Amino acid sequence: MTLLIRGGTVVTAEHSFHADVLCASGKIVAIGADLAVPSGGTVVDAGEALVIPGGIDPHTHMELPFMGTVASEDFFTGTAAGLAGGTTMIIDFVIPGPDQSPLDAYRIWRGRAEKAAADYSFHVAITSWSDRVRDEMGILTREHGVNSFKHFMAYKGAIMVDDDVLLNSFARALELGAVPTVHAENGEAVFHLQQRLLAEGVTGPQGHALSRPPVVEGEAATRAIALAQVIGAPVYIVHVSTEQAAAAIARARATGQRVFGEVLAQHLVIDESVYRHSDWGFAAAHVMSPPFRAKHHQAALWAGLASGQLQTTATDHCCFCAPQKAAGRDNFTAIPNGTGGIEDRMSVLWHHGVVSGRLTPQEFVRITSTNTARIFNIFPRKGAVVIGADADLVVWDPAARRRISAGTHHQNVDFNVFEAMEVQGVARHTIAAGRLVWTEGDLCAVRGAGRYVDRPCFSAELRAIKIRNSAMKAAAG
């Protein structure tokens, strides 16, 4: 299929310019003024709109088995909803059980994802440590294009790992040239607070936030960063929600440590008051980890994105409908953790970031696409508007407005945490692998059209980082 995007302003992470963009065989093949209309090809008139790289959501959980149920969004419905909002690729998570082979779990997730409508890749969680896990990390990097491994410092009794696992896995990741990622919450402290609150008779959704105060995230982020420094490895902290964790990342980066921070669109605009809502179902629908925070934390997150101390935005898209959330009606620790957002991330960030003046259009492109592509080594195949890149593009209307609602969204969940929010900035057209999949409100997602994206490791680069970090430690005495 040949497709020409005519007119518009191309916006990348570095600059903007007026140009046509020609796509053929799933790639960008020409960029320039007044390109010829291809014979038999499709022409998309960008007009006064922007042409940007397709969004990449680096943190989703499609059809995740979790807390006794399975997330309602599968790989087709979730990626299709993403296309409607301008997201053309996801990086989901393979999460083995504590004694399960990571490689076996990876194969199961690959099977689930075959129905995806957009491109996808996987982080693989390390939930225990053994010689088998060590060996399979090598197989996953060499043979299956995995270059990132996830570690949960929370969820005691399930998938939480201790410092010994973190140290062993960080070291192995560094050896392979992979990126360790971390869910930073002190799981022991969370468990202790959960038991205390339940004993005091606190059973509703407000207990979820009370059991996960900002300090438990700040401590865990600080500890993960320190352990990474001991090993000399980089580390990527997912869903940063507090000023404490943001500050820990900024401090480490100021010393030259390679630390990256991810922010969820939800945490930027929703605060902890949702857990005090009189409607139990409304409050429970917002239960996710980390929980929503007091408003002052939002200022720290926006500042981190604007300054570059926090690099990426995601959604942690993990949907559970009302009957699933109701499993925790008498015990907040049994409410399945997760909210949606993949369809709305781009619009929410444009409206509250660019329209508000917090971000430039170039910074918007960085935090929604390019930085993720760079950190996880798929740039410039993804996250770029250059010849040879995948033709994953969005014709973005910066002036158009829409009202977010569960009644009109494409996500397979009965609640939207952004319900009734009026946003400016809309995906007018979405092109994935050169195909027009969303145009003026018409979703043309194709089941199974998404491709698995290999992400090669950074062996040479990470060895250089290790040498530099060792030298810095030696110099410090």
ABEGO torsion letter per residue (X at the ends): XBBBBBEEBBBBAABBBBBBBBBBGGBBABBEBGBBBBBGBBBBBAEABBBBBBBBBABBBBGBBBGGBBBABBAAAAAAAAAAAGBABBBBBBBBBAABBAAAAAAAAAAAAAABABBBBBBBBBABBBAAAAAAAAAAAAAAGBABBBBBABGBGBABBBAAAAAAAAAAAAAAGBBBBBBBBBAAAAAAAAAAAAAAGBABAAAAAAABBAAAAAAAAAAAAAAAAAAGBBBBBBGBABAAAAAAAAAAAAAGBBBBBBBBAAAAABBAAAAABABAAAAAAABBOBBBBBAAAAAAAAAAAAAGABABBBAGBBBBBAAAAAAAAABAAABBBEBBGAAAAAAAAAAAAAAAGABBAAAAAAAAAAAAAAAAGAOAABGBBBBGBBBBBBBBBAABBBBBBAAABABBBABBAABGBBBBEBBABBBBGGBBABBGGBBABBBGABBBBBBBBAAAAAAAAAAAAAAAAAAAX
